[in-house]
Amino acid sequence: MQKQNFRVTPRAQCAETKFNILLLESDTDYALSIKQIIEASLPVAVTISPSVEAAKQLLSRNPNQFFISITSVLNVDSLAFEKLDLLGEFNLPVIAIVNHYEDEMRDQLINRRVIDYVVKGNTLDNRYICDLITRVYKNCAIKVLVVDDSKVSRFIIARELALQQFQVHNASNGLEALEILKQNPDIKLVLVDNQMPTMDGYTFTAEVRKIHDNDELIIIGISGSSDPRIAVKFLKAGANDFIAKPFSYEMLLCRITQNLDMLDAVNLAKELSHTDFLSGLYNRRYFFEYGNKLLESHLQSLNTPNNTPSEHNEIAPLTVMMMDIDFFKKVNDNYGHDVGDEVIKNFAGLLKTHFANDLVARIGGEEFAVVSQSALHGHNFDHIDAFRLAVANQTMQVKSHSIRFTYSICVTRAVGKNLDEMIARADKNLYNAKNSGRNQVLGDV
C-alpha cells in the first residue's frame, strides 16, 4: 500500500499555467522552427541550447528551471548518448527526434529516460510533440494505481508510468487496491492484472464500478493468458480497455493516452453542459440539480435520529441567496449590450472569488443565485453585505466608459422541502428589496 520509491516527483512548473522547455539542438534553423511551432501552440517558453556544454551550464545554474526537454537523436552514437545522459543526470524527461525507427534505437532511448520519440520529417511530428507535451503536463496531476501480484510486473509498469510523470500507487491484489482507492478517491487510472490472490481482477473491477462510473475512473485490464475470453470478461465487468501481455512501452503509452484523452473529452462535455457560456458560472440546470442534492444532504443531517442537541446546533445552515443587478436594463440601453456583457462577466468574477466554496450560478439575464453551507452566514449577513459594498464601491473601465453598478440580494435560511421553495422565498425578499431602494441585503432565518 505504498508508493513506488522511484516515483518521479512532479516539478514545480506542473502547477503553473506557463512552463519552460529545453530544446537541445545544434541545427539552428530546425531549432527555431520547432520553438516557433511549440510556442504558438502552447503556453510555454522554449529555450534553445546549441550544445551539450551550453546545456550543462544552463542546467547547472538552475536545475529545476525546465519541465521537459527535446533533443534530436539521429544516430546511435556517443554524441547522442552524451546528450541523453546529460538530461538524465538532471532528471529531465526527454522527447527524442529520430531519423527513422529501429529496434536498437528504440531500446537505447527507453533505457535513457526518453518518454517518447517522433520521426523527423513526418508531417504530423510537430503536432505530436505539442500533444505529447500537453499530455505529460496533465499527467503530473493524475494518480494511477497498478494492481498486480507480481512484484516484477508492478515494478516495470510503475517505472514506465513514473517516466510519464504520473503519481504511481501500487497494490498486490484487488482487496488491497480497493483500500487504496478509498484513501485516494481522486485516482483516475487503474491497471489491473487478472490472476491475483485474495481478489482477482474481474471481481475488483466489478466492485470499483459500484462506486466509480467508467467516465470517472479508467480501468485497463491486463493478462498474460492466451484465452481470448479474458478481455471480454474484463470489459463486461466494467473495464474501459484491455491489454494482453507482453506489451511494449509504446503500446502501454498509446492505450493510456487514448483513454485519458477520452476522459478529458467527456469531462469537457460535462463542464460545458453545466456552464453558462457568458459568465463562466454554473447554469440554471446544474444549479437546481446539484443544489437540491445539497439540500437533501442537509435535511438528512438535521433528521439524523442520533444527533444530540449540541450536534444539531453545530450543523452549518444552508443559505440560499438570490441576486439581481440593479437597473441593468439602463446599462444595456445607455452603453450597449456588449458593455452589459462585460458587467455580467465582472460581477460573475467577483462572485466566484467571494463565494469560492459555494455553489454559484447565473440563472438568467442579470439574475444570480448562491447556495452556501458556510457557517459565515449562521448568525448574520455581514459577509454577504461586505460583498455588496465591494461591488458598489468599484468602478469598471469598459472601452471609454467608467461604469458603476449595484445589486440587490435576498437571503433565506428557512429550509424548504426542495430548492424551488427556498428560491421562491428568496425571490419574495428580492421583490421587497427592489421596492425599498435597492442596493441592499434583505433576508430571513
N, C-alpha and C positions, 0 to 999 in steps of 0.2 A: 504493500500500500504506500510505497514511497516513490518519489520521482526518480527517474534515472539520474545518476550523478553526473552524466556528461551532457545534460541539457544545456543548450546554448541560451545564455541569458540575453533577452531582447535588449538592444541598445536603446539609449535614451531617445534617439530620433524617432523610434516607433510611436512615441506618444505625441509627436508633433505633426502638424499639417505638412510642413516642408522639411525635407531631409537631404543629406548630401550623398553623392555617389562619386567614387573614384574611378576614373577611366584611365587605365594604364595602357597606353598605345603610342608607338613610335611614329606611325603614319599620320602626319598632322592633318592632312585633308580628310582622311577617313574618320579620325577622332572628332574633328569639328562637325562633320556630318552627323555622327551619332549623337554628339552633345546637343546639337540644334533640334534634332528629332525628339529626343527624350525630354528636353526642357520645354518644348512646345506642347508635348502631350501630357506631362505630369508636373505636379507642384514640387519639383526637385531642383537642386543645383548640382551640376556635373563639373567636377574638377579634373582637367586633363593633366596627366603626368607622362612625359615622353620616355622615361627610362626607369629601370629598377632603382638606380641610385637616387633619382629625384623622388620617387615614390617612398623610398625608405626614409629619406629626410623628412618628408611631409608627414608620414605616419608616426615617426619618432617624436615630432613636435606635438602632435595631437592624436594619439592612438584611437580615440573614441569619436573622431570627427565624422567618420563615414559609416553609413548604414550598410552599404553593399558595394561591390566592385565589379568592373567589367574589364576583361583583357582578351587579346587575341592569342590563341594557341594554335598556330598554323602548322607546326611540325612537332613531332615527338623528339625534342632535343633539349639540351641543357639550358638554353636561354628560356625556353617556355617553362620548364620546371622551376627555374630560378624565380620567375615572376610569380608562379603559383605558390611556391614555398614562402616567398616574402609575404604575400597576402595571407597565407595560412598562419604565419608567425604572429600576425596581428589579429588573428581570429576574425578575419573579414570574409564573409561569404562571397563567392565568385560566380559570375556568369561568364562562360568562355565562348569566344567566337572562333570557330574552326573552319578549315578549308573543305573538309569532307568527313563523313562518318566512317570510322573504322574501329574494330574491337579494341585494338591496343590503345588507341587514343582515348576511347571511352573509359577503359579501366583505369588509366592513369589520371584522368580528370576526376572521376568519382572518388579515388583514393586521396585526392588533394583538396577536399572541401569545395569542389565545384558543384553548385546546386543544380545547374543545368547548362546546356550548351546549345548554340544555334549555328547553322551552316552559313558561312559568309556568301553573299550573292543571292541567297534565297529572297524572293520578292516579299516574303512575309517576315523576314528576320527582325526588322526594326519594330514592327508591331508586336512580335512575340516577346522581344526584350521588354517593351513597355508593359505588356500584360504580365510578364513574369515578375517585374519589379513591384507592380501593384499587388500581385498575389502574395509575394513574400512579405511585403509591408503589412498586409492584412493578417497574415499568419501569426505575427507577433502577439496578437491579442486572442488567439484561438487555442483553447485547451483540447488536447487529444488524449484518448485513453487506448492503450494497447493491451489486449486481453489474450494471453496465450500461456499454456503451462510449460512451454519450452523456454528456458532462460536464454538460450542462444537466439531463438527466433525473436523473442522480445527485444533483446539487445540490438539486433541488426535493424529491425523495423524502427525502434525508438531512435537509434542513431541517425537513420535516414530522415526521420521526421524532424529531429532536432536541427539537422542541416538546413531544413526548410523554415527554421525559426519558430516552429510550433512549441508550445509548452506541453511537455510529454509526461503523462502519468502511465503507470503500468500495473497490471494485476495478473495473477496466475490462474484464476478461474472466475466463472461467472458470478458466484456469490460475493467474492471479494470485489469484483468490478461494480456490482450494484451498490456496495457500501461507499465506494469512491464516488460514484455518481451522486449519491445523497449528499456527500460532503462538498461536491463540486457540481452543482446543478447547471453551471454555465459551460460545461464541456459540450463541444459542438460536433465532435467526430469520434467514433469508436471503430477500431479494427479488432475483430474478434475471431479467434480460431474456433473450429468445430469441436474436436475431441478434447475435453478437459475434465478433470475430476471435480467432484462436488456439484458443479452445474455446468452443463455443456453450452455451446454457442447458440443452439436453437432456443433452448429454454431461456437463456439470458436475454436474447433478442426479444422474445415474446413478453418477458417481464418488463423490459425497458419500454416497450410500446404501450404499456398500460399507463405510463407516466409521461412519456415524450412522444409527440407525433413525428412522422418522418420528415416533416418540413421544419422541425425544430432541432432535431438531432440526427446526424447521418450515421448509419451503421453499415459497415462494409464487412461481410463475412469472408473468412479465409479458410482454405483447407488444402491439404496435400493429397487428398484422396482422388482417385480417378473416377469415382462414382458421379455421373452427371446429375443425379438426383439431389446431391447436396446443395448445389446452387439454388435449385427450386425450393428446397426446404427452407433455406435461409430467407429467400425472398418472400415466401408465404408466411414466415414468422414475423416479417416486418422489416427486413434489411433493405437498404436502398440499393446495394450493389454487392457483387461477389467477385473475388479474385482467387484464382487457383494457384497454388504453389507448384513449382518455384516460379517466382515472378521477378522481373528486373526492376531496378531502381526507377527507370523511366516509366515502366508500366504503373508502378505504385504512384508515382508523382502525377501522371496524367489522370488516373482514375480519381485520385483525391481532389485534384484541381477541378475536374469536371463536376464532381459532386458539390464542392464548396461554391463554385460559380453558380450552380443551380440553386443552392440555398440562398446565396446573395440575391438572385433574381426574385425568388419567392418573397424574401423579406422586403425587398424594394417594392414589390407589388402590394404587399400588405400595408407598408408605410404610406404609399400613395393613396390607397383606398381609405386610409384613416385620417389623411391630412388635408386641411384646407389649403388650396393652391396659393392664394394671395398672402395669407398671414403666416403660413408655416405651422400654425397651431393644429390641434386635432379638430376634425369636423364634427358636425352635429350628430351624425350617425354613431361615430365612435364614442362621443361624449355620453350619449344615453346608454349605449351598450356597456361601456366599462363603468360608468357612473352608477348604474343600477347594481353592478357586481359589488362595488364598494359599499353601497347602501345595504345590500343583503348581508355582507360580511359584518358590517356594523351592527345590524339588528341581531345577528346570531351572537355577537359578543355581549350585547345587552341582555339577551334572553338566556344566556348560559345559566342553568339552574344552580351550579355550584359556586357562582360568584358571590363573594362576601360584599357587604355594603361598601367597604373601603375599596375593593377591587372594582366595583361598579363605578365608583366616583373617579377612579383613575383612568377609565376609558376615555380617550380623547373624543371630543364632539365631532360630529360630521357637519361641516359647514358648507352651505350652498350659497354662491354669490351670483347675482345677475348684474351685468354692467352694460351701460349704453352711453356712447359718446354724445355729449350734449350738442344740439344744433348741428348735427353732422351734415344735414342737407344744405345748410348755408356754406359749408366748406366746399362742397361739390359745385354749388351754384356760383360762388364767388371766385374760385380758383381752378375749377375743372376737376373731372373725375380722376385724372392721373395724379393730381395733388392729393385728392381724397384717398387714393390707394396708398400713398406714402404715409398718410396719417394712420391708416389701418395698420400698416406694417410697423410703424413706430410704436403704436400702442401695444401691438402683439409682442414685440420685443421686450418692452417694459414688463408686461405681464409674465412672460417666461422667466425673466430674471427675478422678479419679486416673489412669485409663487412657484419657484423652481421645483419644489417637491410635490406639487399638487396637479390635479387633472385640470388643464386649461384648454378651452376650446372657443372657436368662433362659431356661433350657432346661426348666424345670418346677418347680412348687412353690417351695421355698426354694433351689433349685439354680441357680447361675450359672456362666458359662464365659467365658473370655477367650482370644483368640488375639492374640499380640503379636509384632511384628517389631522391637521396640525393642532397642537394644544395652544398655539399662539392666540387662537380665537376663542378660547374656552371661557374667558371672563369679560372680555371687552373687544372692541373693534379697532384698537389703536394701530395694530399692524396694517389693517386694511386702509385706515384713514391716512397713514403715513404714505401709502402708495398714491392715494388720491391727491395729496399735497404735492408729491414729486411730479405727477403728471401736470397738475395745474401750474406749477412754477417753471416748467421748462418752456423753451422757445425753439421751435423747429425751423430749420432753414431748408426750404424746398424751392429750387430754382431761384428766383429773385424774391421769394415771399418769406416773410417771417410770420410763422403761424403759432398761435397758442390755442389750446383747447382744453376742455374739462370733461369730466364724465360723472355720471350718477351711478351709484352702486347700492344694491339692496341685498341684504343678508338674512338667511334663516338657518336656525339650528333645530327647528321643530321637526323632528323626524317623521316623515310620512311613510305610507306603505310602499311607495315607489318614488323614483326621482321626479317623475312628471308632477306629482303632488307637491313636492318641495319647490320645484321650479315655479309652479303656479302661485305658491305663497310668496316667493321672492319677487315674482312679476308684479304682484299686487303692491308690494312695497316700492317697487321701481316706479309704478304709476304715481304713487304718493310723492316720491322724491321729485319727479318731473313737475308736479303741480305745486311744489312748495319751494321752488327756487333752483333746483338742480345743483350740480357740483357738491354733492353731499353723500354721506353714508347713512342709510336707514336700515334697521333690522329688528328682528325679534328673536327670542330664545325659545 
